[in-house]
Amino acid sequence: MTTVLQTDGVILAATLTAGQLQWLIWEEGQFKRKDRTVLLTGDLSPEFAWYLQGQTTWIAQQGQVVGLPTTERIAVDSYQGRPQFAVNDRHRYWLHQGQLMRDHAVVGEVLAGQTQFWVGPRFGLGFYRAGQLNGAFVFDADRSGINDRLSLSMGAGTVVAAHCTFSQSLGWLFVTLQDQGVLQQRCWVIAPTGQVLAQAEVGEWAATASGLCPHWAVEDALFVATDEGIIRIQVEQGRLIVQRRFPETEPFVQTGCQLLAAPQGLYTVGSQTIQLLQL
């Protein structure tokens, strides 16, 4: 285990760009990137959301996203208080007035005010739910057009939280539903074509994999941090199984810890520490 970053402040965001780790921290009243460049000074605010794209830092607040150091401004919609904005290495994407945008080009039409989405390196995924009306869609990361013929069979209940993470070839969508006071946590593994390869009620790893807790996908496997160490979830014949446990990682991770897989190993990102593990 190697400690990559230790701060007395707070790690706000971390990501991999072309295999290289990038981060943003708040420390002593300053917002700083990995090279110690100071983007802003001021207090932390729960209203801010942060996105890293190469050397550009995107800051979202109250329907506006600003890129630094470019100062480009983009108006975006929100869903349950979350700005509908996403980036990958090549493009930026957002929802505005019922349209899904990529770099100011229209990708397709969505249900205004009721849609949320995420983007990976190869494709993006989104869904909407308004009363009894619900649907899901995928779209290519580089081309226009939406495939909205997905069926996720969510059933009844209110969406409490949702999150999606991507490998190069798959998207893992987690949705927490509340029905008559009971929480149900479900996962769908989806191909770029929109084909659902696996779906399941989330098991013992529900608390860490569902909601907004981060994790990392590699090909057809998902790595999740728990208080007992990292576990690997695998797609197998339409099911999701705990394929392997790594109890030796228990001292270095905890529930909610972000995982980033790089050629040199697995980065674990906590609130104040980034470590590099070699499993």
Salt bridges, closest charged atoms under 4 A:
GLU27 OE1 - LYS32 NZ 3.17
GLU27 OE1 - ARG36 NH2 2.75
GLU72 OE2 - ARG92 NH2 2.76
GLU72 OE2 - HIS104 NE2 3.03
ASP77 OD1 - HIS96 ND1 3.89
ASP103 OD2 - HIS91 ND1 2.67
ASP103 OD1 - ARG92 NH1 2.85
ASP140 OD2 - ARG143 NH2 3.39
ASP142 OD1 - ARG90 NE 3.06
ASP142 OD1 - HIS91 NE2 2.84
GLU201 OE2 - ARG186 NE 3.29
GLU204 OE2 - ARG245 NH2 2.82
GLU236 OE2 - ARG239 NH2 3.76
